[in-house]
Amino acid sequence: MSSTRQNSSVKLSIAGLIVALMVLGCGQRAQNSGEAIELSKAKTSVEAQAKYLVGQANGFINSGQFDEAIKTAKYVLSNLDSNSTAAQDIIEKAKAELKKLADQKLQEVKGKLGSLGQ
């Protein structure tokens, strides 16, 4: 193997290791808001708890668990950081996504009802 190829392989291996460590270092992915809140209590500071929960709430949004995102963000605002703009943004985004889903369902129902009369 040439020196250049060997260096590339080493660099790729190191990059993979760094990514793996980052993922493992980010902690556990909670299944719901209650679990996220309990896991956050192991953090040593209020700031660390809030940061962890904001990350979990974003994960809930990304996985379509909008209610869990809202519950988690509301916990941050009511118990850890009442001024958290990140938590406020999560609530707004999750509510917008829920509204979008409700609008889509409404259109589906209207379409089905419209086709019944034909």
N, C-alpha and C positions, 0 to 999 in steps of 0.2 A: 504494500500500500504506500502510495506516495505521501510525502510529508504534508502536502496541502490537503489531501483527502483525510489524513489522520487528524490534522488540526480541525477540520470541519466536523468530523465525527466527535471529537472531544468537545467542541463548542456546542454541538447539538445535545450531547449527553448532559453537559452542565446546564444548558437552558432547560432541558426537560426536568432535571433535578430541582432547579429553582422554581419552576411552575408547580411541581408536585409539593414542594415545601410551602409555597404560598397557599395552595388549596388546603393543605392539611392545617396550616397555621390559621386559616380563617375560621376554623372551628366547625362545629356540627351544624348541619342544616336541620332546623326544627321542622316538624310536621305541621304544627299549628301555632297560633299565637300564645296559648298557655304554655306550651313546651318552650317556646322562644323566651318567654318571660322568665321561666324557671331557670333556663340555662344562663340567662343574663345575670342572674343573681350571684353567679360564681366570679363575675368580673370584680376587680378590686376598686373601681371608682365609678361614680355616677356617670362620668363622661364615657367611660369604656362600656358601661351598660347601654347607654343611649346609642352609641355608635354601633354596637353589636345589633341592637334591636332595629335600628334604621336599616342596616344591611339585611337583616332577616325579612323586614317588611318589603324591601325592594325585591327580595327573592320571591316572596309571596305574590307580588304583582307580576313578576316575570313568569310565574307558573300559573297565573290565572286565579289565584286564591285572593280575590280582592277583599272579601270580608275579613280574612285573617290579617291582611295588610293594614286595613283600617283599625282593627282591634289593637294590633301591635303599635301602630303610630299613636293612637289615642293613649295607650299606656305610657309611652314616652312623654307625651305632652302633660298628662295628669300626674305622673309620678317622678319623672326624672328631669325634664327640661321643658318648661312651659313655653319657651320661646323658640323651640326647635323648628327652623324653617324647613329642614329636611322632612321632619314628621308631618308638618302641615302640607308640604308638597305631595307627600305620599297619599295622604287622605284625599286631596283634590284629584290626583291622578286616578286613584282607585275608584272614587265616586264617578268620575267621567267614564271610566271603562265599564262600570256597572250600568250606567245610563245608556251607553252605546249598546251593550248586550240587551237591555230591556227594549230599546228601540228596534233592534233587529228582530227580537221575538215578536214584538207587536206587529211588525211588517209581515212576518211569516204567518201569523194568525189571520191578519187581514187578507192576505193572499189566499189562504185556505178557505176562509169564509166566502170570499168573492168567487172562488171556483165552485163552491157548493150550489150557488144560485144559477149556474149555467147548465 
